[in-house]
Amino acid sequence: MTRVYLDHNASAPLRPEAAEAMTAAMALRGNPSSVHGEGRAMRAEVERARADVAALAGCDPASVVFTSGATEANALAMKASPGPVAAAGIEHPSILENIGDMRAIACLPDGRIDLAALETLLKESPDIATVALMAANNETGVVQPVTEAAALCRAAGVRLHVDAVQQAGKAGLAAIWDRCDSMSVTAHKIGGPTGAGALIVRDPGAWPALIAGGGQEQRVRAGTENVPGIAGFGAAARAAAREADGWAGVRDRRDRLETAMRDRVPEICIVGGGAPRLPNTLCAAVPGVPSALMTMRLDLAGIAVSAGSACSSGKVAASPVLSAMGVGPEIAQSAIRISQGLYTTERDLERFLAAWSDTVAAKRRNS
Ligand code: PLP
């Protein structure tokens, strides 16, 4: 039985274009900082990828600083803040866990940040140096009001860092890049390899050496570049830009699936359903059907989705994202995330729907 993969927000499958680019780069030898022919060939791979990632991000290639992924990009951006950082509890741990002095931005129940609260916070705390705001949330798909937040940041003279990981490839980033000071992206959410990402910065020359060493990546992030990973990232960015139109169909399929789930189980709760969302993401909870049970039953039926709850030290804890939205424990403990890719089919979703409905029915029979 072929498996159905509905966990693209965790990691999208490697695109064939990316695999080919990585294989070709692995056949090269040398160091991209060397001036001989071998080194220059490696450098050419890195610079080609830089141009492709810049095209996807809507920025100048000189703004792209390659990193080992978005965790590193976010951590470096937080480290670079000259003062306290304001962020909401819905942010990724790679933001929250790397802030030294954090000021909390309140969240609305629909999953968006509370802009009025941000405005007040910036007025009352003039020491805030940076606001960190994700473009779209990985668990709920909720798209944040980046344009409005950017206007508040600009008025307050505060930097804005945007984690654009989940939005990259699914919607344009140029309008975000026009309004922020730094942005993070990662390859494996767009069909590139794990272990390659970028911190996009407006003026790399003005940034401190966040990782000091041999001066690579415009001195912002030293270390010999991961050329195969970067080449795969570039190829994935090129392919993602080419296929950007495909997401409208994904949105239609997501909305039809949501309707079908509601028809079968009217008590379903769609987390973030009242806000604008990424086209591929559906966070759904059926009260009384724990996400651990649901994900396990779906896995046994050959379907991969993720739980909206984090598991640490063997203890299932409510997701901090859902807690920040004020979602109660019953919903939080039942939330699952279904995240499609461009090539998810109607048939895949039918198999999901059948296994999901069976699990809800079986749980109710046994309760
Ligand atoms: N930010 C968001 C919103 C994410 O979803 C992820 C991945 O889970 C990251 C950052 C971290 O990216 P990476 O896996 O490249 O470190």
Residues whose N, C-alpha, C, O or C-beta is under 5 A from the ligand:
A	BS01	PLP	N9 A10 G69 A70 T71 E72 H92 S94 A136 N138 D163 V165 Q166 T186 G197
